[in-house]
């Protein structure tokens, strides 16, 4: 019998190809943050329970909600992850971040991302928006759904 092994690193590289990731500090509930983003940017973020991230640590399950928005005229998809749940972190190396905003499915120009970052910073609850580069992310596979 032949055994097949799933190469998580390859899967992760494919998932993040052409993706951009923002880290956001905004100490509010995920639905409140997405509601404010929807209002400001005319987006339509909705929770997608099918891609919720579930991690098991110390015989306990942790659930990290993911909100999703498809750009209507492109193949770009936006995902907003909750970075913490009940004392655990999706990306423990970024404990200070409340949300992770992943853009994937289409090429994102630097200028467009800079404009998006500037708009997000105008939201009252947002304290910080920063781009996270691949080299800084140790637990990349936690974001793969």
N, C-alpha and C positions, 0 to 999 in steps of 0.2 A: 504494500500500500504506500502510495506517495503522499508525503505531507507537504502542504503548501504553507508558506509563512508570509504573513502580511507585513510588508515593509512600511512601517509607520512614517519613517523619515521621507520616503518617496511620496507617500500619500500627503503628508504635510506640505512638501515642496510644491506639489501640483495644486493643492488647495490655495496656497498663498501666491501662486504665480500671478503677476499683475495686480495683486491686492495691495491696498493701503490700509493702515490701521492707526486710528487716533485713540489716545487715552484722555479721558475726561474726568475732572473732579467737579461733581455737582451733588451735594449731599441731600438728595430728594429721592423719592420712590421712582422706580423705573417708568411706571405709567405716567407720572407727573412730568418727568423729563421728556418723554416721547410726545406727550400732549403739547408741551411748550415748543418743541422742535416742529411738530406738525403745524402749529399756529404760525410760527415765524417763517418757515420755509415752504409752506403749502405742501408738505409731504404727507404721506398717509401711513405712518408706522403702525403696524399691528403686531400683537404677540403671535408667535408661531410656536405652539406647544409641540409640534412634530420635530422641531430641531433644538428643543431645550437640551442644554448640556447637563449630564448627570455624572458626577464624580463620586467615587466611594473612597473614603479615607477613614481609617480606624473603625472598620465595620459599620460605618454610617454613611448614608447617602445624602449628597448635597445637590441641589437643583439650581441651575443658573438660567434664568429666563432670557430668551432671545426675541427681540422685535425685528421686523423685517419690512422693507419698503423697496419696491421695484420702480425704477425710473421709467416713466411711460414711453419715452421716445428712444431709449437706448437699452442695452443689455446690462446696464449697471444696476447692481443690487446693494442696498445698504442694510447692514445688520448692527443692531445695538445690543450688546451683551451686558448683563449685570455682572460686575466683577466680584461681588461678594454675596454670600448666603450663609446666614447663621454662624458667623465667625470664621468661615473658610473663604478662600479666594480662588477664583478661576485662574488668574495669573498671580501667584504669590509674590513674584518679584516686583509687582506693581501694586502693593497693598494700599497705597495712597489713592489709587484711581477708583472711582465709583463705576464708570462705564467704559466699555471698549466699543469703538465704532469701526466696523470693518466695511470697506468698499471693495467689491469684487465683481467680475463679470465683464468689465470693459476697462479700457485704459483711462486713468485719471490724471489729468495734467496738473503740474505743480501749482499753477496759478489758480486753477479751480479749487484745489484742496486748500490753498491759502485763503481764498475767499470764503469757503465753507467754515474754516477755522475761525475767521474773523466774525462771521455771523453768529456762530455758536457762542462766542465770548460775549455777545450782547445779551444773551439770555440771563436774566437776573440771578438764577441759582448757580450758574456756571462760574467756577473759580479758576479753572485751568483747562486748556486744550493743547495737546502736544502730539506730534506724530511719533509713533513707535516704530523703530526700524527693526528689521528681521534679526539683526545681530543682538539686540537687547532682549529679545523674547526667548526665555529659556523653556517655557511650557507651551510652545506653539500648538502642540497636538491637542491641548485642552479646548482650543477654539474650533477644531474640525468637527463638523457634524455630518 
